[in-house]
């Protein structure tokens, strides 16, 4: 195991940012809706789409303005 690896823990309904692999790489506010494996999750985008992302492609949202997250 890599000693420099970061331990990351996420829960269902956590507000996070996920990478959008479109024409420009950007971080999109999303919500974790289910776990897809030991290091991957399915997130829901504001428009209702679901993306599967690896833990490396999501970051915990800690901002106070969580009004932008998708409603489930």
N, C-alpha and C positions, 0 to 999 in steps of 0.2 A: 504494500500500500504506500502511496506517495505521502510522505510526511508533510508536504506543503499543501496538500489538498484541503480545501475548505469544507467544513461540515455545514450542510444546509438542510434545514428542516422546514417543510411547508405543510399547511393544513387545508382542508376543504374550505372554500369560500374566502381564502386569503386574497386580499387585493395585491396584485403584483403588476410589474411591467414585463411584457414579453417582447422578444425581438420580432419584427415584421420583416420577412425576407423578400420584400417587394423590390422595386427599382432602387430605392434608397433604404439603407439599414436604419430603422428607427425603433424606439421603444414605445409600445402601445399599452395603455392601462387596460388590464383584464382581470378576471377572477378565476381562481382555480376551481374547476367543477368536478374533476375526478382524477384519480391516479392511474397512469397507464403502464407503470412498471416501477422498479426500484429507484430510478433516477429520472423519470419522465412523468409529466402531467398533461392533462387536457385542460385548456383554458378557454373561457368564453369571452369573445370580443363584444364590444358595445352593440354591434349590429346583429348579434345572435350567432355568428359563425363560431365554430370550435376549431382550435388549433392544438396539435400535439407538440409539446416543447420539452426539451431536455432541461434539467436543472441549470445547466450553464447558460441557457437562453432566457431565464427569468430572473428578475430581481424583486425583492420585497418592496412594496410601496409603503413609505412611512409619512407621506405628505398628509396634511390636514384636510385637503380638499378631495375627499373620496366620492364626491357626487358624480364623477365621470364613469364609474364602474358600471358594467352591464347589470341589469336587473334580471334575476332568475325567478 
